[in-house]
Amino acid sequence: MMMKKCSLSMVLYELRNINGNLMPHFFGIVFPNLMCLLIAQTVGSEMTEEMRREAVTSIMLTMTLVIPMAIMLIGYGALYALEIEKGIPLRMRLYGFGEKCEVPAKIAAHFILMTAALLIFGGFQAVVMKVQKPSAFALICLVVSLYLIGGIFLVIAHALANILKKFSLTFGVVMCLYFCMMILTGMMGMRTEQLPMALQKVARALPMTYVSNDFIDFWQSGSYNFMPFVQSFIFMGAIAGILLFLSGIRDG
């Protein structure tokens, strides 16, 4: 049987599948905006207006990381694992929809949702939170970083779902990774510098740490040493590649 190619109808089909699972919508859209609003209320009123705006901007930068983590790691991982457990990919192949059709459609659908989440988040921050206006360079760095992080998380989620093949196991692992990385990268209120030295070294291997802790330093102007940040992407990308390779062996 000739396998069908990825098409717009397949992407729309995957988007409908995503909309049937409210978890990525809550954690990827509602949760980061809600957390920004709540945490910003705790920023001291004794600060000057400029200091307060900088603190709110730092909170915003940290919360942007929740979007790729929630949509790509939790959302994709949970949905794909559930489909594997129910044997849906096998049934799709029987109708001519192979991995070369199905997986690109899933990837496109999740990136569309992530883009929508980022646009909603950006509009909310600009209108409601009144964050500092970034330089063009800083904004480009943030957007590119978020999409790279999202892509890496999607690969990790895809690999874990293929390796574990059970929704419960996959969901448990991705949620554990989600909260561990939130703690390590400063998204739970504790900065990376406050962690034990061993955990700081682990955190420095994750690109989210640099977005959460360092991007505020050049958000409006200034220079930044990107080498450790790039190295963290290489490390995390290598982990994703190894997991994907292992999932291929498991499938084989």
Residue pairs with C-beta under 8 A, 6 or more apart in sequence:
1 96
2 96
3 93
3 96
3 97
3 98
3 100
3 101
4 96
4 97
4 98
4 101
5 100
5 101
6 100
6 101
6 102
6 104
6 105
6 108
7 101
7 105
10 97
10 101
10 102
10 105
11 105
11 108
11 109
11 112
13 105
14 105
14 106
14 108
14 109
14 110
15 109
15 112
15 113
17 79
17 109
18 24
18 75
18 79
18 109
18 110
18 113
19 25
21 75
21 78
21 79
23 70
23 74
23 75
23 78
24 70
24 71
24 74
24 75
24 76
24 113
25 113
27 66
27 70
27 71
27 74
27 75
28 66
28 67
28 70
28 71
28 75
28 113
28 114
28 117
29 67
29 116
29 117
29 120
29 121
31 66
31 70
32 63
32 64
32 66
32 67
32 70
32 121
33 63
33 120
33 121
33 124
35 63
35 66
36 56
36 59
36 60
36 63
36 124
36 125
36 129
37 128
37 129
39 59
39 189
40 55
40 56
40 59
40 129
43 52
43 55
43 56
43 59
44 52
47 55
53 130
53 131
53 132
54 132
54 216
56 129
56 130
56 131
57 131
57 132
57 216
57 219
58 216
60 125
60 129
60 131
61 142
61 211
61 212
61 215
61 216
61 219
62 186
62 187
62 211
62 212
63 121
63 187
64 118
64 121
64 142
64 146
64 211
65 146
65 149
65 185
65 187
65 208
65 211
65 212
66 182
66 187
67 114
67 117
67 118
67 121
67 146
67 150
68 114
68 146
68 147
68 149
68 150
68 153
69 149
69 153
69 178
69 181
69 182
69 208
70 178
71 110
71 113
71 114
71 117
71 150
72 110
72 114
72 150
72 151
72 153
72 154
72 157
73 153
73 154
73 156
73 157
73 174
73 177
73 178
74 157
74 171
74 174
74 175
74 178
75 110
75 113
76 106
76 110
76 153
76 154
76 157
76 158
77 156
77 157
77 158
77 160
77 161
77 170
77 171
77 173
77 174
78 167
78 170
78 171
78 174
79 106
80 106
80 157
80 158
80 161
80 170
81 160
81 161
81 164
81 165
81 166
81 167
81 169
81 170
81 171
82 167
83 89
84 161
84 162
84 165
85 165
85 166
85 167
89 99
89 102
92 98
92 102
93 99
103 158
107 154
110 150
110 154
111 147
111 150
114 146
114 147
114 150
118 143
118 146
125 131
132 219
132 220
133 220
134 142
134 219
134 220
135 218
135 219
135 220
135 221
137 218
138 215
138 218
138 219
138 220
141 215
142 211
142 215
145 207
145 211
145 229
146 211
148 207
148 233
149 207
149 208
149 211
152 233
152 236
152 237
152 240
155 240
155 241
155 243
155 244
156 177
156 239
156 240
156 243
157 170
157 174
158 244
158 247
159 240
159 243
159 244
159 246
159 247
160 170
160 173
160 174
160 243
160 247
161 170
162 247
162 248
162 250
162 251
163 243
163 246
163 247
163 250
164 170
164 173
181 187
181 206
181 208
182 188
183 190
184 192
184 195
184 199
184 202
184 203
184 206
184 209
185 192
185 203
185 206
185 208
185 209
185 211
185 212
185 213
186 192
186 203
186 209
186 212
186 213
187 208
187 212
191 213
192 200
192 203
192 204
192 209
192 212
192 213
193 200
193 213
195 203
203 209
204 228
204 232
205 232
205 235
205 236
206 232
206 236
207 229
207 232
207 233
207 236
209 232
210 228
210 229
210 232
214 224
214 229
217 224
218 224
